[in-house]
Amino acid sequence: MAGRDNFPLLMELGAPGRRAYLLPELDVPGKSLEELIPGEYLRSEPALLPELSEVEVVRHFVGLSRRNHGVDVGFYPLGSCTMKYNPKVNEDLALYPGFASLHPYQPQETVQGALQLMYELEHYLCEIAGLARATLAPAAGAHGELTGLMLIKAYHESRGEGFRDEIIIPDSAHGTNPASAAMCGYKVVEVASNERGSVCVDALREVVGAKTAGLMLTNPNTLGLFEEDILTISQIVHEAGGLLYYDGANANAILGKCRPGDMGFDVVHFNLHKTFSTPHGGGGPGSGPIAVKADLVPFLPVPVVEKRENADEFYLDYNRPQSIGKVKGFYGNFLVMVRAYAYIRSMGPEGLRQVSEDAVLAANYLMAKLKSAYDLPYDRICKHEFVLSAKRQKANGVTARDIAKRLLDYGMHAPTVYFPLIVEEALMIEPTETETKASLDEFIEVMLEIAREAESSPETLKKAPHNTVVGRLDETLAARHPVVRWQGRQDTEDKTRDE
């Protein structure tokens, strides 16, 4: 009998002839299956798949879902990812037939509501960013980064300065920043952080020059620290002829408090799936809109949603000769936009401000309670997240990975570990604004208990997790010999015989 520990065997319980839903017989007049589908695409024999009843299939996938951890299940302090609770009203609105049943090829006069929503969402984001116009097309944050860098490149080329081929990136940056810059054809120049965890102004002065196209910066940065010298940084880059790109992954900390455009940023990307409470994780869908200052508006990707003068009519504008072109088929992930629009409208200006205030308060509360048990590399007021170090625990052979694994035994997701790279044994914690004080206090007690365990019984942590369905994996074996698909009995028998 299949139990909790050998749950995947449910897929092995099938037997020939078991069926769930049966499709009706083909009823296309005068056409056989062979006539409808070219022969080279037809299988010569049935696929080796389990034959199961509907109840077995449902139990299998519901069982899998119960193994997953999510923000609806428990605390999820994954640093830099803003895994906050998603209000269910946003989900309900995204399921409205007028939104969910739209087709991108519909005539524009039949989708005026959708166009109005996109037009208004763009302007809300521009107000939040302190910039002129935006595009909602990018499908994710990294896609937004690439789009923003393409805009920067087009801007420089239009000025006859295509020779600017260097993007400056801090040593604490998100990994997508150098990847996006390289994909756009730029050379990556690293700038060091100072002893307070911010960009070193003197080091920045040394690396800027005639080839500088721009600086990519997250503010607050990946250490959860606000860049105190941001106005000086902006001045240095602009005087060198470069532009400032704002990685909006951490915008959850500044909503309604300050605007990137006012700091001197020329291009800003937002992660709707982080900052504006749309579903996050599982491979998507995401959304990474880009807002820009006036000088870069002509280069925005097509189409741009516009409103006709003296008429309550919206349309998609493709007539933009300096545009970098299309960056996505159709126009972005629309239902993610619906969720973000609903979130912004329901929160309002004061609500968005409170989001940031509560996120910052929660992070500083956790930091103050935990810094006695763990090392705190940068002991200063943080914003929405902070980074601890497990260096003290490592003296007993306990690593950040061990601490992360042990947290799973308490029904909590682990924080981000080993990032940013400039912190040894990093534990990057982001509580978000949606957790109660009781939830935060429970996490504090668990982290303190784990710190005590690291002293008294380090082997407990080294072998964690103990209470999960799957225990600690052999990560080397998993990397070298991954099992990426379900294997039936026949597959296993064939493999054994071949070996």
N, C-alpha and C positions, 0 to 999 in steps of 0.2 A: 504493500500500500504506500502510495506516495505521501510523504510527510513534508514538514516545513523545510527540512534540510536538503531533501532531494526533489524539491519542487519542479525543476525542469523536466523530470521524468513524466510529468503530465502529458507532454508532447509525445511520449513513447507509448501512452496507453491507448492510442488509436488502434483500430482494427479495420480490415477491409470491409467496405460496405457502410460504415458509419457516415452519416451525412448531416449537414446543417441545412442551409438554405439551398434549394435546387433551382437553377435557372430554367426558364421554360425552353422548350424546343425551339430551334431556329425557325422563324416564320417569315423570312424574306422570300417573297414569291420567286420561284424559279432559280434560286441561288443556293448552292451548296457552300459549306465552309471553305472548301478548297478554292472555290471561285471568288470568294470574298477576301481571302487572305492568301498571298503568294506562297507557294509551296515551300520556299526556302525558310519561311518564318514559322512553319508548322513543325511541331515535335514529332519525331518518329515513334516515340513511346512516352507514356505518361510520366510526369515529373515525380520524383521520389519524395512525396510529401505525406505527412501524417493524415490519416483519415479520422476525423473527429466529429462528434455531435456538437450542436450549437452550445449546449451547456458546458461542455469541456473547453471549448474555445473561449467562452466568456470567463470561465473560472481561471483559465491560464493567464489571460491578459489583465484581469482584475488582480490576480495574485502578483503579477509583475509590478503593477502600479503600487501595490501596498509595500513593495520593497523600496520604492523610490523615496527620497527625502526631498521636500520642497518647502517653500515658505508657508504654504497652507498646512503643513504637517508640524513644523517646529522651527526653532531658532536657526537662522541662516546667515551668520555674520561674515560672509565671503567678501573680504576687502577689495575695494575698487570695482565691485560689480553691482552694488546697490540692489541687493535682493530684497526689496521691500514688498509689503503686502499689496496685492492688486485689487482695488475695490471691485466687487462683483457687478456693480451698476455699469462700469465701463464695458464689461463683457456682455451684459444684456444689450446695451446700446449697439455694440458691434454686430450683434446678431439680428438687428432689425432687418427685415427683408429688403427695405429700400437701400440699405448699405450692403448687406451680405450677398444679395442676388444681382448686384450690378455686374455688367460685363464691360471690359475696357474698350471694346469696339462700338459701344452704343453711341449714337449721335449726341453731340454736346448738349443739345436742347433737352435731352431726356435725363441728363445727370447734373442738372443745375445745383441741386442740393449738395452733391458730393463736391463739386467745384467750389461752391461757397464755403464749405467746411475747410477745404484745403487752403483757400485764399485767406480765411480768417486765422487758421492755425499758423500759417506762415507769418502773418503780421503779429500774432501773439509771441511767437518765438523771436521775431526781430525786436520786439519791445523788451523781452527778457534779456536778449543778448546786447541790446544797445547798438544795433546795426541796421542797415538800410533794407535789404531784401534777402530772400532765402530760397532754397530749393528743397523740396521734400522727397526728391527722387532717390537718394542713396538708401540702400537696403539695410545697412548696418553701420556701426561706428567706424570700422576699418574702411568700409566702402566710402563713408563720408570723408575720412582722412585722405584717401586717394583722390576723391573729387576735389577737395579743397586744395590739395597740392597741384592738381591740374589747373585750377583757377589761378594759383600763384604763378605757375609757369607761363600760362597764356598772358597774364598781366605783364610780366617782365619781357616776354617776346614782343608784345605790342609796343613796348617802349624802346625796342632795339637793344635790350639787355639780356638776350638769351644766354649770354656767357655766364650768368649767375647759376651755378650748378651745385651749390652746397646748401644743405639744410642742417642747422644746428639743433641738436637734441640733448637734453640733460641726461646725466648718467642714471637718473632715477625714473626715466620715462617708461611708459607702457611699451611692451615689445612690438606692438603694431606700428608705433611711430617710425622707427628706422625701417621696418619692412615696407610700409607705405611709401616712404621717401625713396627707397631703392627701386620699388616698382615703377615710380614715376620718373626714374632716370637720374635721381639726385645722388650726390655723394653725401654720406652722413658724417657730420663732424660732432664729436661728443664734447660737452662742456661739463666740468666737474661741479659737484655740490660743495657748499661750505660747511663749517662745523655746526651750523644751525639747521642743516637739511634743506637749504634753499640754493638756487642757482648762485654760483660764485661770480659776482659782478666783474672782478678783476680777470678771472678766467674767460668770461664772455668777451671782454674787450680784446683779449689776445686772439680769439678765433674768428671774430667778425672781420669782414673785408670786402673787397670788390666782387668776390664770387658768392657772397652770401645772398641766397634767395629768400631765406626766412628762418625763423625759429619756431619749433613746435614745443608747446609748453602746456602742461596741465596745472591749473590753479584753482583750488589747492592741489599740490603735487601728490605723487603716489605715497608719500609719507604721511599724507593728511595734513600737511603744513601749508599755510598761506604764504605765497611769495611776497615777502615784506618789501622787496626792492622792485616790484613789478613796473612802476613808472620809470625808474632808471633803466631797467632792462628794455622796456619799450623804446625809450629814447635812443639807447645805444644801437639797437637793431635798425630803427628807422633812419638814423643818421648815416648808417652804412648802406642805405638803399634797400634793405630787406623788409619783409613783411612778417607779422606775428600771426601764428596759427594757434588757436585755442582748442586743445583736446578736451571736449566737454564731458569726459567720463565722470568727473567729480563735481559736476554742476549742482548736484544735490545739496552741496554745502553753501551755495551762494545765492539761491533763488530769492529775489526780492531784497537782497542785502547789497549787492554790487553787481555791475554788468561788465562782461569782458570788453565790450566796445569802449567803455569809459576807461578801461585800463590800458587801451591802446591796441587791442587785438583787431586784426583786419579780417580774419576768417575764423568762424566759430562752428564747431559741430556739436550737436546734441545727440545723446542716445535716448530716443523716446522710450526704449525698453529699460532704461535705468532711471533717468530723472523724472519721467512723466508716467511712471507706473503702468507700463504695459508688460505683458508676459515676457519673461526673460529666461533664457536657457533652452536646452534641448535642441539647439541648432537653429532656432529662429521661430517665427520671423522677427527681425529687428527693424530698426529704422534709424538712420543717421543724417537728419537734415543738416544743411550747411547754410549759415547766415554770413553775409559779407557786407563790407562797407561800400559806399557808393561807387568808388573807383573800380570795383570788381564786378558790379552788377551786369555789365554787358557780356561777361564771359560765362554767366550761369548756364548750366545745361538746359537743353530744351526738352519738353515744353515748359513754359512758365505760365502759371495761372494768373490771368488778368481780368479786370472788370471794366466793361465798356463805360465810357463817360456818359453821364446823363441817362443811364439805363441800368436797370437791375438785372444785368446779364453777365455771366462769367464765361470765359473761353480759354482754350489752351493756345498760347502764342508760340509758334514755331519760327516766326520771322525775326530771328536774332542773328545777324551775320557774324558777330564775333563770338558766338557761343562755342563752348568746347564740344558741343554735340550731345547726344544721348548717353547717359551713363547707366540706364536700366531700361529693359523692355517695359512698355506701358509707363505707369507713373507711380513708382514706389509701392510700398506695402500699405495699401489704403486702410485696411481695417485696424492696423496699428495706429494710424493717424486718427481714426475715429476714437480709439481708446484714449489717446493723449489729449485730444480736443475735449473729451468729456471730463478728463481729470483736471485740466486747466480751468475749464468753465465752472466745475463744481467747487474747486478750491478758491478761485479768485485771487486777487493780489495779496490780500492779507493771509490767506491760507497757504499760498506758496512761500511766503516769508516765514510762516510758522514751521513749515516743513524743514527748512534749513536750520532754524533755531533749535528745533527739537532734535534733529539729527546731530547737530554739534553738541548739544547738551548731553545726549546719550553717549556719544563717543568719549567726551571728557570725563563723564562719570565712570565709565568702564576703565579708562586709562588710570584715573586716580586710585581706583580700588585695586588694580592689578600690578601697578608698577613696583610694589614692595616685594612681589613674588617672582617677577620676571624682570629682565633688563629692559630699560627704556632708552634707546640710543639717542633720542632727541627729546629732552625733557622740557617741552614747552606746550603751550595751549595748542591743541589740534583743532581740526575742523570736524568733518563727518566721519573720519576714520583715523586710526593710529597704528603704529607698527611697534610691536614688542620683539624682543630677541630671546631665544632659548639658550643663549650661551651659558647661563648659569646651570641649567639642567644638563647641558651637554657634558659638563664635568663629571656627571654620573652615567654618561653613556646614553642619555635620553635626548633625542633630537626633536626638532620642530615637527617632523613627520610623525614621530611616535605620539606626540601630544595631540596632533590632529586625528590620528587613528583612535586614540583613547576617547576623545570627545564623542565619537560615534556611539560608544557604549552608553552614553547618557542621553541619546536621542537628539543630539545637536549636530548640525553640520559644522565641519571644520572651517576655520578662517583660511584665507589665502596663505600659503606657506612658501618660503624661499623667494619671496618677491616683496619689495624691490631688491634687486641684486646687491645693492650697496649695504644691505644689512645682513649680517651673519645670522643664520638660523631664524629668519624672519617669520613672524606671525602677524599678518596684516588683518586687522579686525574692523569691521564696519557694521554697527548695530542697526543703522537706519532710524528713521523717526517713528516707525510704525510699531515698535516693541514697547510693551508696558515696563514700568519699573520692576515689577515682579519678575518678568522674563529676564531682564538685565541682571537682577540680583541672583537669579538661579544660575545664570551663566558665570557670574563672578564666583559663586560658591564652587561650581564644578571646576573652574580653572584653578582656584586655590587648592582644591583637593588634589588635582592632578599634579600641581607643584609639590605638594606634600608626598605624593606617591613617588615622584621622581627622586626624592630623598630617601624614603623608607623602603620602597619596593620597585626599583627601576625596571625589573624584569616584567612586571605587570604592564608597563607601558610599551616595552619593546615587543611584546606579543599581542598587543591590542590590534583590532577590536576583538572582544570576547563574546559579545551578545548579539552580534549581527548574523544574518543568514550566511553570508560569506565572510570568512576570516581573512587574515592578512595574506595577500597574494605574493607569490614569487615574482617580483616585478621584472627581474632580468629574463626569466623564462617567458613571461607574458609578452615582453617586448620582442623577443627573438622568435617565439612560436605562437603568435596570437591566434585565437580561435574566433573568427569574425562572423561565423554563420552557424545556424543550427545543423547538427549532424545526426542523421537518423541511424538506425541500427545497421542498415545495409552499408552506409558510408563507413561506419566504424569497422565492420567486418572486412570490407574491401581494403581499408587502410592497414588493418592488422595483417591480412594475407599478403599485401604488397611488401610490408616490412619483413 
